Amino acid sequence: VIPSSDMINLEIALFKQGAYDANINNTSTYSALTPVVEILNDRRAGLISSADSATRIDALRKNDVRNDFSKYIYRQQVSQQHQVDISGGSKDGNYRVSAGYDRNIYDLIGNTYKRYTFNSYSNFKPFKNFQVQAGVQYVQSNSTNNNLGDYGSSNYDLNGSVPSSSGPILPIYSQLADAAGDHLTINKYRNGFIDTVGRGKLLNWADKPLDDLDGNNNVTVSRSFLADAGLRLSPYKFLNFELKYRYQRVSVSNENNHNIDSYFARDLINQFTNLNATSASQKYPIPLGGILSTNESDIETHNVRGQLNFNENISSL
């Protein structure tokens, strides 16, 4: 990774060569510029002095966004596993019952995983030549995935959604929060576009990635239930009959809830807002509020098998 000061010097050199002029003059997608290019462009336009631009750029040289990731995005990973197992038996049968609980706190803040398990198996001979088997298994897992991703994830890139634009990756000299811990904005569009579009009547279009740790709630719950039952009848040593049944059900549900304060919801609402409309439904085709997406799947199976087994040594015949 290029250090912040070297990256800034590279952007200054490229700016002087006109490498960013196309993006600066782009009024169709309003692609975001890096903070350094915005400062250099403001100086060239006479909006700030050379001394002001130098001071602002020198302040950026001290930043390393990886430090913010270490402080606000990452954490120490913790894994826990708990298990209880009970078993017993006699000459006429045996049984085993177990239960487990796993809990993982992943290294990305906002991402967790929990799993609950239960298993039961028994095998008994209620009378001679007759055997009964039964088993039950249940597994449930709950996972949350609210983090935008590791350092380098495209979720932090300076890409606008409407019009679709391809902006630069997150500069190494960026900041996710200031010295006081207040969350800072990562622009997806040009500052001038955000400040003037909609004449102040749109929702706040600023993206503060750290706010989305609380603005999103992405939860997936998976459940699996399995039941087995079997009978074995052995009237003779060489002959037995087996009947087995299995029932299985697997369900997965996902709820991805973006509240009204999340960038995802504000961005999507702004994209489709029609300020010239007279009715609320036409003005906001996507209603003001949070956005919830759900996905459900459910699979159920039944299996029955009967089997007649014959085992006799007839080599002497």
Disulfide bonds with the S-S distance in Angstrom:
none
